[in-house]
Amino acid sequence: MSAVSIRTATVDDLDLVIGFIRALADYERLADEVKLDRTLIGCHLFGDKPMAEVLIGEITDKVPAEVKAEAAKVAAIALATTLRENNYKLAQASVGLI
C-alpha cells in the first residue's frame, strides 16, 4: 500500500503548479485561454499577500527513508482562494468578479 502525504506548496513548486494548470486546461479543452505569467502567478501564490494557497498530494511507494523525497510522485494539487469578494482566475493569474 502506498503512503500519501499532503503539504503546502512552496515557491520551489511553481513550475509544478503551472504544469498542473496547463494540464487541467488541456483536459478541459481550454489550453488557448491559458495566458498566465510565471512571475505574476508566483507573486500571487507565494508573495507577501498570497491570493490563494496550493496544497500538493504526493504518493510515496515503499522505499527506504533516505530516498523518499526523490521517489515521491505528485498525484494532485488543490488551490484554495483566500479572496472573499473576488475569484482568482487561475488560467490568467488574475483577479476578477465572481
N, C-alpha and C positions, 0 to 999 in steps of 0.2 A: 504494500500500500504506500502511496506517495504522501509526503508531508506537504502541507500548504502553509505558506506564510503570507501575511499582508503587511505592507509597510507603506509609509508616506514617501512619495516621490521626492527626489532632490533635483537640483539643477543639473546634476550629472545624468539624470534620466531624460533630459529634454528631447534628445533625438529619438528615444524610445517612445515617448508620449506623442511626438509628431508623427512617427511611423504608425502608431495605432489610429491617430486621427485620419491619416490618409487611407489606411486600410478600411476603416469604417466608411469613409466617403466612397471608396471604390465599391464596397459591398452594397451601399445604398444607391449606387449609380449617380453619385453627386461629385465625382472627382473634379469636374470642371469648376465647381463652386469653391474649392479649397484655395484660398488666397492668403493664407496666414504668413506672417513674417516671423522668422525664428527668434529674432531679438525681442520683438514685441510680445510674443507669447511667453518667452522666458521671463520677461518683466511681469506679465500678468499672473503667471503661476508661481514664480519664485522671488518676486521683488519684495520691497518693503511692505507693501499693502496688497497681498495676493487677492485676486478676484475669484479664485477657485482653488480647491485642494484636489490633488491627484493621489489616489491610492493604487498600489501595484500588487497584484496577486501573483505569487511565484510558486511553482511546483518543484520540489526537490526530491529526486529519487534517492533510494538508499545508497548513499555514498559516504565515505569517511568524512568526518567533520572538517578536516583541513581543505577539502575540495568542494564543499557545499556551495560556496559563493560562486564558484566557476560553473558548477553543474546546475545551478538554479535556472529554471525555464519560466519566462514570463508568460502567464496564462491569460491575464486580463488587466485592464486598468479601469478605474472608476473616477470620474470627475464630478465633484460636487461644488456648485457655485456658492459663493458667500454673499452674493448680491440679493437683496430683497426686492428692490423696485425695478430692477432691470435683469435681463438674462444675459448670459455670456454666450456669444456666437462663436463657438469653438472653431469652425472652419475658417472664419475670417479673423480670429483673435481680436474680436471687438465686442463692445457692449451695445446693446440695443433694447428697445422697449419690448416687453412681453406681448 
